[in-house]
Amino acid sequence: MVQPLALVFYERLMPGSQLVNRLQDMHYRVLVLNNPAQLAVVARRERPLLVIADLAAPGDICGAIEKLKMEAETSHLPVIAFAPDPEAALLEAARIAGAILAVGESAVTEHLEELLEQALRVD
């Protein structure tokens, strides 16, 4: 059985490591990134099923999401972005950059399965 790959960008241990563990429990392979400039390059090379990004990490995460969405090879990738509660401005910036879902940290940790299902739904 082939395990789908999730790219996870985070720098803060909590909730980052918690997300990685939960994804692995759900039979995902996980590749962790800690440099937003690598996001599009690694996504092109590794061909993940989805991307999960911590907006509170240092660097231009929204710019990295925007670049990912602008490139033909990676524009289809669903991005779930999360930020500490309540960081409405960061969440809105992620939506504008192209994140399919932008949610608070508590939502991503408590409702990961539902968020994955929603992000991967084909309409």
C-alpha positions as CSV (number, residue, x, y, z in Angstrom):
1,M,0.0,0.0,0.0
2,V,1.4,3.4,-1.0
3,Q,1.1,6.0,1.7
4,P,0.2,9.5,0.7
5,L,2.7,12.2,1.4
6,A,2.0,15.3,3.4
7,L,4.4,18.3,3.5
8,V,4.3,19.9,6.9
9,F,5.9,23.3,7.5
10,Y,6.4,24.2,11.1
11,E,8.9,25.5,13.5
12,R,7.0,25.4,16.8
13,L,7.1,22.0,18.4
14,M,3.5,22.3,19.5
15,P,1.4,21.8,17.5
16,G,3.8,20.8,14.7
17,S,5.1,17.6,16.2
18,Q,1.5,16.7,17.3
19,L,0.3,17.1,13.7
20,V,3.2,15.0,12.3
21,N,2.3,12.2,14.8
22,R,-1.4,12.3,14.0
23,L,-0.7,12.2,10.2
24,Q,1.6,9.2,10.7
25,D,-1.1,7.5,12.7
26,M,-3.4,8.1,9.8
27,H,-0.9,6.3,7.5
28,Y,0.6,9.4,5.8
29,R,4.2,9.8,5.1
30,V,5.3,13.1,6.4
31,L,8.1,15.4,5.2
32,V,8.8,18.3,7.5
33,L,10.1,21.6,6.2
34,N,11.4,24.5,8.2
35,N,12.2,26.9,5.5
36,P,9.3,28.5,3.5
37,A,11.6,29.2,0.5
38,Q,11.8,25.4,0.0
39,L,8.1,24.7,-0.2
40,A,7.6,25.0,-3.9
41,V,10.8,23.3,-4.8
42,V,10.2,20.3,-2.5
43,A,6.6,20.1,-3.6
44,R,7.6,19.9,-7.3
45,R,10.2,17.2,-6.5
46,E,8.2,15.1,-3.9
47,R,4.7,15.4,-5.3
48,P,2.8,15.5,-2.0
49,L,-1.0,15.0,-1.6
50,L,-1.3,18.1,0.5
51,V,0.6,20.8,2.4
52,I,0.0,21.9,6.0
53,A,1.7,25.2,7.1
54,D,2.1,27.0,10.4
55,L,1.6,30.7,9.7
56,A,3.3,31.7,13.0
57,A,6.7,30.3,12.0
58,P,9.3,32.9,10.9
59,G,9.6,33.7,7.2
60,D,7.2,34.6,4.4
61,I,4.8,31.6,4.7
62,C,2.0,33.4,2.8
63,G,4.5,34.2,0.0
64,A,5.6,30.6,-0.1
65,I,1.9,29.5,-0.4
66,E,1.3,32.1,-3.1
67,K,4.4,30.8,-5.1
68,L,3.2,27.2,-4.7
69,K,-0.2,28.2,-6.1
70,M,1.2,30.2,-9.0
71,E,3.4,27.3,-10.4
72,A,1.6,25.0,-12.8
73,E,3.1,21.8,-11.3
74,T,1.9,22.6,-7.8
75,S,-1.1,24.9,-8.1
76,H,-3.5,22.0,-7.6
77,L,-2.1,21.1,-4.1
78,P,-4.5,21.8,-1.2
79,V,-2.9,23.9,1.5
80,I,-4.2,23.9,5.1
81,A,-2.8,26.9,6.9
82,F,-3.1,27.4,10.7
83,A,-2.2,30.1,13.1
84,P,-2.4,30.6,16.9
85,D,-5.9,31.5,18.0
86,P,-7.1,34.1,17.3
87,E,-4.9,35.5,14.5
88,A,-7.6,36.6,12.0
89,A,-5.2,38.7,9.9
90,L,-2.8,35.8,9.4
91,L,-5.6,33.5,8.4
92,E,-7.0,36.0,5.9
93,A,-3.6,36.5,4.4
94,A,-3.3,32.8,4.0
95,R,-6.6,32.6,2.2
96,I,-5.6,35.4,-0.1
97,A,-2.3,33.6,-0.8
98,G,-4.2,30.5,-1.9
99,A,-4.7,28.2,1.2
100,I,-7.9,26.2,0.7
101,L,-8.4,26.2,4.5
102,A,-7.0,28.6,7.0
103,V,-7.9,27.8,10.6
104,G,-6.9,28.4,14.2
105,E,-4.4,26.2,15.9
106,S,-7.0,24.5,18.1
107,A,-9.1,23.6,15.1
108,V,-6.2,22.0,13.3
109,T,-5.2,19.9,16.3
110,E,-8.8,18.9,17.3
111,H,-10.3,18.4,13.8
112,L,-7.5,17.2,11.6
113,E,-9.3,14.3,10.0
114,E,-12.3,16.5,9.1
115,L,-10.0,19.2,7.7
116,L,-8.1,16.7,5.6
117,E,-11.4,15.3,4.2
118,Q,-12.6,18.8,3.4
119,A,-9.3,19.9,1.8
120,L,-9.0,16.7,-0.3
121,R,-12.6,16.6,-1.5
122,V,-13.1,16.8,-5.2
123,D,-16.1,18.8,-6.3
